[in-house]
Amino acid sequence: MTEYLGGAVIPTGFDVPVEPLRRATHFTGEPGCIAEARAFAAQFLEQLRTEWCADIDRGADGELLLLVSELVTNADRHSDGPYILELEGTDTAVMVSVCDSSTALPQLFPKNPQRIGRHGLEIVHALATEVAVERVPVGKRVIARFALRR
């Protein structure tokens, strides 16, 4: 936004685009990686609260950590190499992205309470407002958008 005062242009600072908060880390698949990913996401949420003054709904912390756990667990189970967790957030949403070396795209199975296992992507779809999968040169990337206010 720009104000004009007596012919002079006075920038107010509100017209400067604001970059979202971005953090990334990588994991080798060593024991404890999933817990580390959850801790990384919890720290990210705390940064959003303090740096973005994000008003995060009650329960959103646990739901985001569950979403991160499911995506990282899938990467850990279904790839043979390291994987990358990227978080990008504003005061309204967090984009969670997990990139791994597997070229096999995840499958969303029909709901079946009798099935043992393979509910990870079902949980991700239940928690996220959008889910996308894309192939990348080294494998695939799964991206989930998580709304901080329900």
C-alpha positions as CSV (number, residue, x, y, z in Angstrom):
1,M,0.0,0.0,0.0
2,T,1.3,3.4,-0.8
3,E,0.0,6.7,0.6
4,Y,0.3,10.1,-1.1
5,L,0.8,13.2,1.0
6,G,1.1,16.6,-0.6
7,G,2.5,15.0,-3.8
8,A,5.1,12.9,-2.0
9,V,4.9,9.1,-2.1
10,I,5.2,7.5,1.3
11,P,5.6,3.7,1.3
12,T,3.8,2.2,4.3
13,G,5.5,-1.1,4.3
14,F,2.3,-3.1,3.9
15,D,2.9,-3.5,0.1
16,V,6.0,-5.7,0.7
17,P,5.3,-9.4,0.2
18,V,5.8,-11.5,3.2
19,E,7.6,-14.9,2.8
20,P,6.1,-17.9,4.6
21,L,8.2,-19.5,7.3
22,R,10.1,-22.4,5.7
23,R,12.2,-25.2,7.4
24,A,13.6,-28.4,6.0
25,T,15.5,-31.4,7.4
26,H,16.5,-34.8,6.2
27,F,16.5,-38.2,7.7
28,T,18.5,-41.3,7.0
29,G,16.0,-43.9,8.3
30,E,17.9,-44.5,11.5
31,P,15.8,-45.5,14.5
32,G,14.2,-42.5,16.1
33,C,13.8,-40.5,12.9
34,I,10.0,-40.4,13.2
35,A,10.2,-39.0,16.7
36,E,12.7,-36.4,15.4
37,A,10.4,-35.4,12.6
38,R,7.5,-34.9,15.1
39,A,9.8,-32.7,17.3
40,F,10.9,-30.8,14.3
41,A,7.2,-30.1,13.4
42,A,6.4,-29.1,17.0
43,Q,9.2,-26.6,17.0
44,F,8.0,-25.3,13.6
45,L,4.5,-24.7,15.1
46,E,6.0,-22.8,18.0
47,Q,7.8,-20.6,15.6
48,L,4.6,-19.9,13.7
49,R,3.0,-18.9,17.0
50,T,5.8,-16.5,18.0
51,E,6.9,-15.2,14.6
52,W,3.6,-15.2,12.7
53,C,1.3,-14.7,15.7
54,A,-0.6,-17.7,14.4
55,D,-3.8,-18.5,16.2
56,I,-3.8,-22.3,16.0
57,D,-6.9,-24.2,16.9
58,R,-6.9,-26.5,19.9
59,G,-6.0,-30.0,18.8
60,A,-4.2,-28.8,15.6
61,D,-0.8,-29.4,17.2
62,G,-1.5,-33.1,17.7
63,E,-3.2,-33.5,14.3
64,L,-0.2,-31.9,12.4
65,L,2.2,-34.1,14.3
66,L,0.1,-37.1,13.3
67,L,0.1,-36.0,9.7
68,V,3.9,-35.6,9.8
69,S,4.3,-39.0,11.4
70,E,2.2,-40.7,8.8
71,L,4.1,-39.1,5.8
72,V,7.5,-39.7,7.3
73,T,6.6,-43.3,8.3
74,N,5.5,-44.0,4.8
75,A,8.8,-42.6,3.4
76,D,10.7,-44.6,5.9
77,R,8.9,-47.9,5.1
78,H,8.7,-47.6,1.4
79,S,12.0,-46.0,0.3
80,D,15.5,-47.3,0.4
81,G,17.2,-44.1,1.0
82,P,17.1,-40.8,2.9
83,Y,14.1,-38.6,2.8
84,I,13.5,-34.9,3.2
85,L,10.8,-33.2,5.3
86,E,9.9,-29.7,4.4
87,L,7.5,-27.4,6.2
88,E,6.2,-24.1,4.9
89,G,3.7,-22.2,7.0
90,T,1.8,-19.0,7.5
91,D,-0.7,-17.9,10.2
92,T,-3.4,-20.0,8.5
93,A,-1.9,-23.2,7.0
94,V,1.2,-25.5,6.9
95,M,2.3,-27.3,3.8
96,V,4.0,-30.6,4.7
97,S,6.2,-32.1,2.0
98,V,8.1,-35.4,2.2
99,C,10.4,-36.4,-0.6
100,D,11.8,-39.9,-0.8
101,S,13.7,-42.1,-3.3
102,S,10.9,-44.5,-4.1
103,T,9.2,-44.1,-7.5
104,A,6.2,-46.1,-6.3
105,L,3.3,-43.7,-5.8
106,P,1.2,-44.2,-2.6
107,Q,-2.2,-45.9,-2.9
108,L,-5.3,-44.8,-1.1
109,F,-7.2,-47.9,-0.2
110,P,-11.0,-47.9,0.4
111,K,-12.0,-47.5,4.0
112,N,-12.0,-50.9,5.7
113,P,-11.9,-51.2,9.5
114,Q,-11.1,-54.9,9.2
115,R,-7.9,-54.2,7.2
116,I,-4.7,-54.4,9.3
117,G,-2.3,-51.7,8.3
118,R,-2.2,-49.5,5.2
119,H,-4.3,-46.8,6.7
120,G,-1.6,-44.1,6.5
121,L,-2.7,-42.3,3.4
122,E,-6.3,-42.5,4.6
123,I,-5.3,-40.7,7.8
124,V,-3.4,-38.1,5.8
125,H,-6.5,-37.4,3.6
126,A,-8.7,-37.1,6.7
127,L,-6.4,-34.5,8.3
128,A,-5.3,-32.5,5.2
129,T,-7.4,-30.1,3.2
130,E,-5.4,-31.0,0.0
131,V,-3.0,-33.9,-0.8
132,A,-0.9,-34.2,-3.9
133,V,1.8,-36.6,-5.1
134,E,4.3,-35.8,-7.8
135,R,7.3,-37.6,-9.3
136,V,10.6,-35.9,-8.9
137,P,14.0,-36.9,-10.5
138,V,15.0,-38.9,-7.4
139,G,11.7,-40.5,-6.5
140,K,8.5,-38.8,-5.4
141,R,7.1,-36.0,-3.2
142,V,3.9,-36.2,-1.2
143,I,2.5,-32.8,-0.3
144,A,-0.3,-32.2,2.2
145,R,-1.9,-28.8,3.1
146,F,-3.0,-28.6,6.8
147,A,-5.3,-25.8,7.9
148,L,-4.4,-24.4,11.3
149,R,-8.0,-23.2,12.0
150,R,-10.8,-25.7,11.5
